[in-house]
Structures are given as C-alpha cells and as structure tokens.
C-alpha cells in the first residue's frame, strides 16, 4: 500500500486518533489528536498525545501535517501541543470560520477573538491536495454533522471524522450549529461513491456491550449494514430518523470546554491577570 496506519484510542471519550506514515519517505500525518481532560478538576493532561509523540520518535518519522476533521464537541484537541513539539502545520476545514463566529457569540468572546481561522496554519477547501512523501492527501468536504467537517483520503483509506460511526452504531448527530441531516446524507453518499473496498477509519466508537471498540470498516460494510444509512434508506427516511433521534440526545459531556479550546486550534483562552486560564460556562444557553 505504500503507507502505514497506526491507531490510538482514548477510552474516556471513545476517540480514535491516527498516525499515517508514507513507507518510503517516512513523512507522516497526525489526524484528530486528543488532549486528556478531567472535567471535574478542569485539569488537562498529555499522556495520550505523548503516546503519539513516542511513536513518531521511535519510528523516526517527520510529521508533515496535523489535521482536524472538524472542531470536536466531545474531546479537547492536542493539536496545539503537538504542533509545538513537532513544528508541523495544523490544518482544518475553512468552515471553522463559521464555527468560530457561532461560538464567539455563545461564549461572548468579544473583538479580541479572531474569527478568520488564523489560529490554524491552513484552511482547507474541498478538493485540496496535501503532499505526504510519495502520497497525496485528498481533502473532501463532508458537512452535515457540523459545517466544517472534512474527510481525508489517503490511498485506499478515508478518515471520516464523525460523519459515520461503525455500522452497528450509525451516523453522527446533526443538531449542532451548522449541522443538517440532509447535508449529512449527501456527504455520506459521496463517501460511498469511493467504492466498496475503500477502508473507512472513524473518529469515535461507542460499541455495544458485546464487542470491543473498533476503528476500521469499509464502504461495503457501511452500505450493507449501517443502521442509519445502509443502502435502501432514502433521504427522507434518514432525515426523519436522524431528526427524531437527535431530539432525544443529551448535550455532549465535554461540549462547553471542548469547543472553547478547539476553535482556538487547541490553545486555552488567554490567561487572566493572575496567570490562570478560565473556561466559560454560559448558563441556560444550550
């Protein structure tokens, strides 16, 4: 295949991160890294990110890119820490600007918070191509879960963020700002058009009790068995199913801290005059 995929799982958030390396050049990309976060203590940690760093250094890789599939609502990103450690540029979909606009209002961030995506090194558009040694990373806009959702195609694998989960778990919610069930349906059809053998790597798994967490499936398996978006489920049926399900879902446990950090490309808010950074909790907003 010419490349290798190494997987990293964060059990507290059910999150998968990926280290993908070109076999010849040893150039690599990190996708969706996770920062440890103890919500009760409001304390961060780097053990998960350090496992990624250890793998990079043990394998003597050169990280060419750090990629986010979107501004996650269920975990804090470790992208800023890894960018500092590795010197690699950080990229995200250009839709992050609208996400920043929305949540800047919710958190009342004021004029000092840039809403132009400038916290990131590159804003990606659908159809962009990023070099990775002898390979290229094809950028696919796959909105619906959020407005900034991107998938990354490398060889015979596509890294789809929260667009879909494993077939027995289904699809991502679409009730966040910028989300839309019909848009997600069309994004998934575009992914399905990549062909049955195409490997799909998900960003999260919330497995039933009878199996372990998994990260890899195929387009064929999704089309045959995804409980929300298998073949034969049309647009209207999916929108009705997704809308009804979303109405029953609680707010993600880490949404408020995660979004504040993730729209800043993994940086904490600027510290107050006592040197401490604070995360806001807007009351009765969500």
N, C-alpha and C positions, 0 to 999 in steps of 0.2 A: 504493500500500500504506500510505502514511502514516508509514512508518519506513524507516530505512536500516541495513544491517548491514555493518560494516567488520571484516575478519578480520586476525588477526595470528598468524603461525606461528613456533614455536620449534623449529628443526631438531634441536638436541641431544636433546630429549625427545619430539619428534613431537607437540607440544602446540599446539592451537588456542585462542586467546582471541578474545573478541568485544566489540565496541563497538556497541551498538544504540541508535539515536537516533530520537526522535519528530520528524518533519519539521517540525511547526509550532512546538511549544514549545521545541525544541532540548534537551529533557531526554533523558538517556541513562543506560544501564546498562552496566556492565562485567561480563563473565562469564568466570570462570576465568583470571585473570591469572597470568603466570609470572615467577618470580624467577630470574635467571641463577644457576647454581651449578656451580662447578668442584669436582668431588668429590675429585680428587687433592690439591688445595690447600686444600680446605674453605673456599673463598672465594666470597662472593656478589657479584652484580653487578645492575645495574638497567637495562641497555640495552633489554631487551625492554619493561619497564614504562615506560621513558621514551618509547619509541615510542608507546605508548598515550597517555601524557600529552600528547605533542606533538599527536597527532590531536585530543584533546579541546580543547586550547587553540587550535589552528588553526581548528577548526570552531566555536569559541565555544559549546561545549556545557556544560550543567550536569549533572554526574553525580549522579543521584538514588539509585542503588544500586550496590553492588559485590556480586555474587552468586557463591557457590561451588556447584558441582553436588554436591560431596562433598569429604571430606578425601583429597586425592590421594596416591597412593603412588609416583608416577613423576615428579613435579616439585614444587618448592617454590613456594608461592603468593607473589605480590607484593601480596596484598590489604592487608597492614598498611601497606606503603609508600604505596600509592595512597590508602588511607583518610587517611593523614597529609597527603598532598599536596592532596587534593580535599575533605576534610571530609565524604565521603559515607558513609552507614551500610553496614555489612558484614553480609550475611545468609547463612545456611546452614540446611540441614535440621535439625530438632530431634533427629534421630538422632545428631548429633555427640556428644551426651552419652554415649551408649553406646560410641561410638568412643573418646572420652576415657577412659572407665572401663577399657576393654580395654587401651589402650596405656599408661595410667598404671601398670598392673601390670607390663607388659612392661619399661618403662623405669624402674620403681621411683621414680616421681616424688614420692611422699610426700604428706603432707597439705597442703603449700603449693600444690599444683597444683589449681585448681578443675576440677571435672568436671561442671559445670552449664551449660556453653556460654556462660558470662558473658564470655568473651573476644570474643564476637561481639555485634553490636548488635541482631540479631533472629534468633530461631529460628523456622523456617518449618514449617508443617504442610500436609499435603495439602489442596488446595482454597483455600489462601490466595490473595489477590489483592493485588498491589503496584501503586500508581499510577505511571504513567510518561507525563507530559504528557496527551495525549488518549487514550492507550492504557492497558491494564492488563496486568500480567504475571501469568499464571495459574500457580500452583505445583502441580506434580504429583509425588507421591512415586513414585519408580521404583526401589525397592530390588532387591537381588539381587547386583549387583557388590559393593556394600557396603550396610550397613544404613541409611546416611544419604543415599543417592543421591536427588537431586531432578532433575527436568527443568523447564524454564521455557518456557511457551507465550506467544508474542508475535505477534499477528496470524496470518499463515499460516506461521509458523516455530516450531519447537520445538528448544530447545537441550538435548541429551540426555546431556551428560557422557560417561561411559564405558559407558552402558547398551548401546549398539551402536557398532560402527565402520562404515566404508564396507562396502557389500555384499560385496566380494571379500575382506574381512578378517574379518568375522563379528561376534562378540559379546565382551563383556568376561569376564575370568576371574571365578570365583565362590568361590575358595578363601581369600580374606582373611577375618579375623574379621568375623562378621556377614553374610558372603556366603552365597548359596544359589541354586543353579541353578534350582530350581523357582520360586522367587520371581522371579528374573530373567525367566523365561519369561512369567509372568503380567504383569509390568511391561511387557514388550515388546508383548504383545497389547493392553494398554491404550493404548500409543502408536500401534499400528497402527490402532486404532479411531478415531483422529483423522482418517483419510481419506487416500486415495491422493495427492492433490495437496499435502498438508502437507509443507513443507520441513523436513528434519532437518539440524541442524548438530551435528557430532560434536566431542568434545574432543581426540581423538587420531587420527592416521592413520599406519599403518605399511605403506606401499604396497609392492606387488611391484615388481620392478625395471623393469617395462615401463610404469610411469606415475608422474607427479608426485603429490606429496601433495595431497589434496583434503579439503574440509571439509563440503561440502553434498551431500545426496542427498534423496530423497523417501520417504515411506511406501510408495508404489507400488513404487519400485525395491528397497526392502528386502524387501518381501513377495515380489517376483518373484525376487530373486537373492541374498539374504543367505545365505552359505554355511553358516551355523549355524541361522538362524531364518527361512527362507523359508516361504511357505505350503506346507502338506503335512507339515511336520515337527512331530510332536506332542510333548507334554510329556515322555513317557518317552524318546523318541528324543533330544530335546535334552539332558535331564539326563544320559543315558548319554554322549553326545558331549562335553558340557562337563566332566563329571567326569573322563573319560579324558584329555582334553586338559590340564586343569589339573594333573593328576598329573605331566605332563612339563615344566611351565613352571618356569624358574628364578625365584628371588626378584628382584623388580624392582631395578635397579641403585641407585636412589635411595630405596628404601623407608625405610630407617632414618633418614636425615637428613630426608626429606620429611615423614614422619608427625610427627616431633617438632616441626617448625615449623608444620605445617598444623593440628594440633589446638590450637595456640596462636593461631589466626587470623593466621598469618604472622609472629608475633613469634619472635625467638630465645629460647632458655632464658635465665633470669636470669643475669647475669654472676657469675663467682666474685669473690673479694675482690681479685683482680688486675685486674678490669675486663674480662676476656675471657669471652665466652660459649662454652660447650662443648656439643657434641652427643655423646650416649652411643652406644656400640656394644655392645649386650648379646651376649655370646658364647654360642654353642650354644643359642640360644633359638628361632630360626626354622628 
